[in-house]
């Protein structure tokens, strides 16, 4: 049940028997802003920047509609927050009346001693209380495995940072038995540095903020999965094998294209095995080196993999160019050029 309780110069939004938002003229729960947003790329890392940011706290408000399952609050004619109860979760959606608004902040209730978990995989500590967590994909790994290599990579701007993530998830779970999910595709931040208030910040007005509660941790995670969805059980064919590892090399097409593109006089040639591995002209020489060379590469890799794996191994050639070398080697048990496409079709059917 949703309830709006009057407070001095403001209101408290109550949900599940607890205060979720506290708003007053002195400490408004909502701010909007305008800014010049930009980004730059350096060594594969995107750096986002804001210039000339201007924030406006929305102090005045008007409750437009108030009921047990739906409430609408207008803030100074600039932003309207619609609050509805749906399937046991509280959903906050926002409508802006100024198309130039690019920044958004929402302050929510926090408690001393609270522990917060989530935000996606990263190198920081598990409990996020006391941290400001950026929600933006940053591929900043690199520089090798050693401590010195990581330090040099960090100084050059592409080393790992504790709060960076390749897979940010705009959601968290609290030890106070509630969860919050932010629905926004813009760069966002979850700020847990203050004892009594948390902050959701986004570089766009979010589509929705969803909050759920439960009496204990197991039911809390179950309600989170029910509200935002969870991965169904994988089909049976996904459990029939496992990826032990891979070897990566340039493909036949990549090799031929590179020779033609990156050298001064070598032409692009058709991928076909020549009559001899000793070429007597430029075209035959390239075909001999690439096609027969890759036949040797395949034979050697398959032999080493069989040796390392041990036991019986089935070798399947796939890909559009697999037939180019298939007639030159005897290590394939089957040839299926469309195997990858068939696998993608199974994945599409599953999704």
Buried (B, 14 or more C-beta within 10 A) or exposed (E): EBBBEEEEEBBBBBBBEEBBBBBBEEBBBBBBBBBEBEEEEEEEBBEBEBEEEEEBBBBEBEEEEBBEEBBBBBBBEBBBBBBBBEEEBBBBBBEBEEEEBBBBBBBBBBBEEBEBBBBBEBEBEEEBBEBBBBBBBBEBBBBEEEEEEBEEBBEEEBBBBEBBBEEBBBBBBBBBBBBBBBBBEBBBBBBBBEEEBBBBBBBBBBEEBBBBBBEEEEEBBBBBEEBBEEEEEEEEEEEEEEEEEEEEEEEBBEBBEEBBEEEEEBEEBEBEBBEEBEBEEEBBBBBBBBBBBBBEBBBEEBEEBBEEEEEEEEBEBBBEBBEBBBEBBEBBEEBBBEBEEEEEEEEEEEE
